[in-house]
C-alpha cells in the first residue's frame, strides 16, 4: 500500500493542519505498518500556478513541437499526476485561507485534473478515473464554520475538496476538522482534542465512509 502525505500550510512548525496530517499518518502506519509513505510539501515545493504553457496536457494534439516552457510544464504535471495515481491513500492538509484552500494546494489540484488521467468525458458526462482510493483531509480553521448554515455557506475548503476528489471518482473521502483554533486557548485545546478523537477513528481499517459526518 502507498500513502501520499501532502501539506500546504505556510506556517511551518506552528501549523495546525501539519500537526493533523502528521498524526493521521502516524495513526495509519500503526494500523497499516507495511504502508510506503511519500511526502509532498506544497509550501516548500509549490507547483507554478496554472498558465497557458501548463495547458499542454489539455489541448488536442496539433503536431506542433512543444516549446521548452510547455515541455517543462508538462513534465511537472505528469510527475504530479503519476504520483497521485500511484497512491492508494492520500492525506491532505489544508488550512482555511480567506474562506478557501491555499493557492499552493489549488496549484497542485490543477495539475491533477487531467482528462484521460483522473477523469474522462463520456456521453453521460464526466466520469472519475481515480476510483478505489481513500482521501483523508485534515482541515484547520481559526473560526467555527461547520455548526451553522451561514458558516457552511462561507467555507470553500471542505466543500471544494469533497467536490474535486469526488469528480476524480474517489468516494471514500474522510474529514478531520480542527476549527476555532484562533478563538482563545480553551477553544484551541478543544479543537485539537476533537480532531485527535476523529483521527483515531478515521485512520483505521474499520472506518465506514457512510459515517463520515462523525468528523464534525
N, C-alpha and C positions, 0 to 999 in steps of 0.2 A: 504494500500500500504506500502511496506517495501523498504527502501533505505539503501544500504551498502556503507558507506563512507570509502574509502581506501586511505591512504597516504603512500608514500615510500621514500620521501626525507630525507636525513641525516642532513639537515641544520636547523632543528628546526624552531624557530621564524623568521629566515632570509630566509626561503624557499619561492620561488615564487609559486611553484606548490601547496604548502599547503594553501597559500592565495587564489589561484584559486579554489581549492576544497571547501574551507570554503564558498567562495562567491557563488559558484554553489549550494551548499546545502541550503544556506540561500534563494537564489532565488527560488529554487524548493519548499521549505517549504512555501514561500509566496504564491505560486500558488497552492500548494497541502498541506494545513495545517494539514491534518489528517495523513500524512506520518509518519511512525515509522522509526527512524534512528538508525542504528548500526554502530559503529566506529571501524576501524581496522588500527592501526599504525604499519606498517611493519618494520619501522626503530627501533621502541621500542620493538616490539614483533615479531622478524624475524623467520619464519619457517626455520628449519635446511635445508641446501642445499640437493638436491636430492641425495640419496645414494642407495646402494644395499638393505639395510634394508627397505628403503622407497618404494621399488618397489613392495611390497607385494600386493597392490591392482591391479597391472597389470599382475601378474603371475597367470597361471591357477591353480585351486585347486589341491594340491598334497596329501592332507590327513595328511601332517606333521604339528605338532604343531608349531605355530609361536614362535620365540624367544622373549624374553622380549623387545629387541630393536625393532624388527619388530612390535610387538603389539603396542608399544608407537608411532611408526611412522605411523601405520595405523590409530590409534586414531586421530592423528593430521590431517592426510589427510581427514578423514571422517568429522571432525569438520569443516574444512575449506570449503570443497566442499558442505556440507549441508548448511552452512551459505550463500554461494554464490547462491545456487539454491533457497533458500528461499526468496531472494531479487528480487523485481520487477525492481529496478533501481540500478545501480552500478556506483558510481562516483569514478574514479580512478585518483589519482595524480601521475604524473611521470616526474621527471626532465630528461634531456638528459645527461647521463654519458658516456663519451667516445663513442659517436655515438649510444648508445643503452639505454635500460632501466636499472634502478638499479638492482643489483643482488638480493636484498631483494624482489623486485616485481617479478622477474623471479622465485624465490623460491616458492612464493605463487601460481603463474600460474602453475608451475609444479605439485602442489598438486591438482589443479582443473582439469587438463587434465586426466580424468579417463574414460576409455571405459566403457560404460554402465551407466555412470552418466552424463557427459557433451557431450559425443559423442558416436556413435556406428558404428561398421563396418557393411556394407551391401554389397550385390553383386555388387552394383554400386559404391562402395567406401564409405568413411566415411560420416556420417550424424550427424549434431549437434543436441543435445537434450535440449539445454538451450534456446529454441525459446521463443519469446514474451517479452524478457527483453529489457531494454534500458541501454546502457552504455554511460556515458559522461566522456571522457578522457581529463583531464586537463594537458597540456603539457607545460613545461618551457624549454627554450633553451637559452644559453648565446649568441649564434650566430644566424644567419638567414639561414634557410635551405629550406623553403617552396617556395621560389620565383625563384629558378633556378633548372635546370635539374641536375646539379652537386650536389647541396645541397640536393635535394631529394634522390639522389643515396647514399649519405653518411649517412643519418639518418636511424636508425633501431629501432626507438622508436614508432612513429605513425604507420609506415607500419607494424611493428610486432604486435602491439596491435589490429589493424584492422584485421590482418590475424588470430590471435588466437581467438579473440572473434567471428569472422565470422565462424571459424572452429567449435566453440561451438554452432553455429546456430543463433547467435544474428545478426540481420540485421540492427537494429537501433543503430548505433554507432556514437555518436556526438563528435566533437573535438573542444576544446578551446585551442588556442596556444598563449603563450606569448614568443616571440623569439626576440633575440637581446638585452637581458637584461644585458649583460656584455659589451655592446658596447658604454658605456657612459650614462650619466644621461638622456639626451634627448631621446635616443633610448629606455631606460628602461621605461620612462614615457609613450612613445608612445605605447610600447608593452602592458603595463598594461591597458591603455585606450582602445586599440583594443580588448583585452581579455574581458574587462568589457562589452563592447558593445555586444560581442558574447554571453556572459553568459546571458544577459537579453533576448536574443532570444532563445538560445539553451535549457534553463531550463524552458520552458513554455509548456503548453498543445498544443499550436497551431503550434509547430515546425514540419516542414515537413522534414523527413530524406533525401528526394531527393535533398534538398538544402543544404546539409551538408557542401559543399565547402565554404559557406559564413563564415566559421570559419577561413578562411585564413587571 
